[in-house]
Amino acid sequence: MIIKIEKVPKIGETVVDESLKPVGRILDIFGPVSSPYVSVKPGIKEASKFTDKMLYVLPSKRRKEKV
């Protein structure tokens, strides 16, 4: 799946639908910096049902490094 994004996420983050059900994971980020796109590896069989739907990225939890 190719999705136009507003804020650049990290590769590997989870893409979810409006009910927070996982749809896939981000594989790549490409395009112009002012209007980037991401490729998403679908984790579902019916990826086509998300055409023209709003999807969201769940930010990955970062571990605090010990100093």
C-alpha positions in Angstrom: 0.0 0.0 0.0 1.2 3.5 -0.8 0.0 6.3 1.6 0.5 10.0 1.5 1.6 11.3 5.0 1.7 14.6 6.9 4.4 13.8 9.5 7.3 11.5 8.8 7.2 8.3 10.9 9.9 5.8 11.5 10.3 2.7 9.4 8.7 -0.3 11.1 6.0 1.6 12.9 2.5 0.2 12.9 -0.3 1.6 10.7 -3.8 1.4 12.2 -7.3 2.2 11.1 -9.7 4.5 13.0 -10.6 1.8 15.5 -6.8 1.2 16.2 -6.8 -2.2 14.5 -3.4 -2.9 12.9 -3.4 -2.7 9.1 0.3 -3.1 8.4 3.9 -1.8 9.0 5.9 1.0 7.3 8.5 -0.4 5.0 9.9 2.7 3.2 9.6 6.5 3.1 10.0 8.3 -0.2 9.0 11.3 -2.3 9.6 15.0 -1.8 10.3 16.2 1.7 7.4 18.7 1.4 4.9 15.9 0.5 6.2 12.4 1.5 4.7 9.0 1.0 5.2 5.7 2.8 5.0 2.1 1.5 3.1 -0.1 4.0 3.3 -3.9 4.1 -0.3 -5.0 4.7 -0.9 -7.3 7.7 -4.4 -8.0 6.5 -5.9 -9.8 3.5 -8.4 -7.1 2.4 -6.1 -4.1 2.1 -8.2 -2.7 -0.8 -11.0 -1.8 1.6 -8.8 1.0 3.0 -8.8 2.9 -0.2 -9.7 6.6 0.5 -9.8 5.9 4.3 -7.9 7.7 6.9 -5.1 5.6 8.5 -2.9 6.5 11.5 0.6 5.6 12.7 1.2 4.4 16.2 4.5 5.8 17.4 6.9 3.2 18.6 7.7 3.2 22.3 11.3 4.2 22.9 13.3 2.8 25.7 15.1 5.2 27.9 18.9 4.7 27.8 20.8 4.4 31.0 23.5 7.0 31.5 
